[in-house]
């Protein structure tokens, strides 16, 4: 029981793409529109179905829109 609680606590503290998006005050639709991609892609990223495969310029744009650092973005998109 303690182990389950610990795992849930760690999961809740983990930075995710959804948390970055919400912190920036954006809906999935708004983020998709600003990046010129589909909401389906944003959803897949947030659910960890696929990792974002972005060019350097696209990564910079995502960081700008989400108002986050590269370190935060890497942590948030770390699919395990």
Secondary structure by P-SEA (a helix, b strand, c coil): caaaaaaaaaaaacccaaaaaaaacccaaaaaaaacccaaaaaaaaaccccccccaaaaaaaaaaacccaaaaaaaaccc
